[in-house]
Amino acid sequence: AATEAAAATAELLPRMGRARPHAERSLGTPDAGAHSFGLVVTAAAAALSRKDTVR
């Protein structure tokens, strides 16, 4: 879900932050923070779902 939400940010116009001055040109590019968060959540889920986890 986090990865899909990050991809959906590509359709949003930035209203604040470093991308704001490039509003129209940044369309089509997903938010870097949201993308990173999606990667972290995906890696954490994979690590937690392993059956051979050390206890």
Buried (B, 14 or more C-beta within 10 A) or exposed (E): EBBEBBBEBBEBEBEEEEBEEEEEEBEEEBBEEBBEBBEEBEEEEEEEEEEEEEE
